[in-house]
Amino acid sequence: MKPENLVKAVKILDNHIPKELDDPNSIAQAAKKLELKNFSQSELVNGFNLFFAQRFEDRLQIFNRITPPVIGYLMALVTEKLGLAKQEICDPESVFPDLKFQFASHFGQ
């Protein structure tokens, strides 16, 4: 998954789905009309998660929308951008093994 594709997917959703649409079904119907074939399934899943979190931040419990793999991916992007990819990072307190797996898989570990 490419970070620029994730950002692009969220921007497409945000720019082309009317703000007045406020339920997931109507948003899904509107999204069907968009050209999203150039994105991988993973980019779309993460893009929609971030789109929903952004669009409905005042009405959603974010932890129900952003899954540990999405958070792990975002953590990996930030770690990479900060130049910490070669550092050894371990948090034994983490209760989400899939979060750690997603983080490590970004770096091919």
N, C-alpha and C positions, 0 to 999 in steps of 0.2 A: 504494500500500500504506500502510495506516494503522498507526503504531507500536502503538497500543492493541490493534488486532486481532492483531498478531503476538504480543504478550504474552498476550492472551486465548487464542489458539490453543495456545500452549505450556502455559498453565495447565490448559486442558481436557485436553490429552494427559497431562500429569503427574498430574492428579487422577483420571482415569478409566482409565488403563492400569495394571494391577497391576504392582507392582515386581518380582514374581517372573517376569514375562515378560522374557526376556533375549535373544531373537533377533528379527531384523527381521521375519521371516515371521509370528510369533505377534503381534507388535506391530501389523503391518499388518491382521491379521484382527480384532484388538480395535478398531482405529481405524475399521474399516468400520461398526461399530455406533454410532459417535458421530455426533452432529449437527454436521457441519462445512460445511454448504452455504452458510452466510453468509460464508465466507471466500473470498477470491480464490485462484487457483492459486498465485500468487506468495507470498501469506501462508502457505499450507499448506506449500509447499516450504521456505520459510525457517523456519517454525514446527517442522516435522519435523527439519530440520537442527539447530536449537537444542535441541530435545527430546532427540535422540540424543546430542548433545554433552554435555548436562547429565546425562542418565541413565547414560551409559556412559563418563564422563570418565576413569575409572580403567582402562578396558580398550580404549579407542580411541585411534588416532592422530588427533587432532582435525583436522589439516590434510587428512585424507582425507574428512572429513564436512562441514566448513564450507568452502564454495567461495568464491572471491574475490568473486562477486556478493553473497553473504550478508555477508561481512566489509565490503564496500563500503557496503552498506545500513546496517549497524550503525555504521560510521564516520560516515555522513551523519547518522544520528539523533543521535549524540553531538555532532557539530559543530553541528547545529541547536540542541540543548538548551543548549550552551555559548555560544550567541549568536555563533558564528563563521561563520555562513552567508554573510555578505557579504564575508568575507576571501578573499584569493586564496591558495589552497593548492595547491602543486604538488610532487610528489616524482618527479624524473626517474629515480630508482633503482628505482622500482617495476617489477617484471617481469610484472605481470598487467594487461594493458590492460582486461580486463573489470572488474577492481576499480575502476579509474579511471572507466570508463564508468558503472558502477552508482552510484558516488558522485556523479558529475556529473548523472546523469539524475534523481536524487532532487531536485535543485534546478532541474530543467528546463533544464539547460545542455548 
